[in-house]
Amino acid sequence: MKSTVARIWRSARIAAALAVVAGAVPIVMSTAAHAATYDGQTASSTSCWNDRRIVASTYLYAGSYNSGAIIDLYYSPSCRTTWARIEHGTIAAPGDNVGGIAQIIRNSDGRTYTCHVTSSSGTCYTAMVNDANVTSYAYGIEDGGAFYATGRTSNY
């Protein structure tokens, strides 16, 4: 009889302790707060890369001249972040041109991250911005020396 009472009492103490521990578990961050943790991070270094998708894209133009460079706006639904990529950009030639540049710009506060093409791949990716409950866009520059082309994606 004594061992049965002891087991019941022990079970009650364990249940009470678990209830206290369960109450002390931190509340999960809101989606917007979660997204804010990614500001300035490189997408390919995070899980945001896994569900990325291009939501807007445009060629870079100098007047009616299509430079061939493309600016893409990426979005990660799981992270609620955006970032930009330039494709077919050129490497800067000091004293002649700035080459290919991509920027991601958050509309709500102007937060901007920039990257420059530095390899023959002609591509670079910006850092990410939190896009939860706000919009952002990608802006690209392709300065080939003989021309200066720009382009802007739609907001997302």
N, C-alpha and C positions, 0 to 999 in steps of 0.2 A: 504494500500500500504506500509506504513511504517513497519507494522508487517511482511509482506512478505520479505522485504529487510532485516530486522533484523534476520529473520529465516535463510535466505540464508547466510548472513554474519556469523551467529553463526555456521551453518553447515560447512562452509569453515574453520573456526577456529578450530573446532573439528577435521575435516579431517587433517588439517595441524599438529595438536598436535599428532594425532594418527600416522602420518607418521614419525614424529620425534621419538616418542616412539618406533615404529617398527624398526627404524634404530639403536636404542640404544640396542636392544636385543642382548645378547651375541651370538656369533657364536658357534654352537654345536662343542664339542671336536671331534677331529679325533679319529678313532677307537683305534689307538695305544696309544694315550694320555689317552683315557678312560680306556684301559686295565691297564695302568701304575698305575692308582689310586688303583688297587686291590693288588699290591705287598705287601706281608706280612699279608694280611687279611685272616680270616678263611672263607672258602667257605660256610659252613653251616649257617653263619651269614649274607650272602648276597644273592642277586638274582641269582648269579652264580650257586648256588646249584640246582636251578630249572631245568636247561637244561643240567646238567652234564652228561657225558658219559665216559665210560672206553674206551680209545683208544689203550692201550697196557697193557699187563699183563704177568708176568712170575713167575715161582716157584723159590725159593732160594735154591741153591745147595752148598754143601760142597763136592767138587770133583764130584763123581757120586751119592752121597747121597742126595735125595730130602728131605729137612727138613719139607715139608708140608706147610711152610709159603709162602705167595704170595705177590708180590709187584704189585700194580696197578697204572697206570698213568691216571688221570682224566683230562678231557678238558671241558670247558664251551664255546660254540660257541658265546653266546651273550656277554660274558665278555672278551673273548679271553685270558683266563687264564688256567694254568695247576696246578695240585697238586698231591701229592702221598698219597697212603694208603697202609699199610701193614695189612695183615689178617693172622690169626693163629700164631701170634708172641707170645713170652713169656715175662713175666715180669722179669726185671733184678734181679739177685741175687748178691748183693754186695760181692765182693771178689771172685765170681765164674764166672759170665757172665754179658754181657751188655743187654741181652734180645733182643727183636725185635725193629728195628729202620727203619724208612722210611725217605728218602730224596727226594726232588725235586730239580733239578739242571738245571739252564738255561745255555745253551751252549755259548751264546754270551758274557757273562761277569762272569760266574761262580756263580751267585747269588744262594745261597742254603738255604733251610729251612728244618729243621729236626724235627721229632717227635719220641717219645719213647713210647712203649706199657707200660701202667701203670695200666691196669685193666684186669680182667679175660676175657674180650671180645676178647683179643688178637689183637685188632685193634687200630690204630691211624692214623690221617690225618695230613699232613703238611699244612702249610700256602700256599697261592697261589703265583705264579709268573706270571707276564705279559708275554704272549706268542705271542703277535702281531708282526708279521714279523720276528720272531726268533723261535728257537726250544728249547725243553727241554726234560729231561728224568727223570724217577724215578729209585732210587737205594735203595735196601733193604739189611738189615743185620739181620740175626737170629743167635744169639750166645746162644746156649742152654747149654753151659758149656762143654759138651762132643764133640761138633762140632761147627764150625763157617761157616755158609752158607751165600752166597751173591747172588744177582741177579740184573740185569739192564734191563730196558725196552728199546725198540727202541726209537729213537728220534721222537718227534711230534711237 
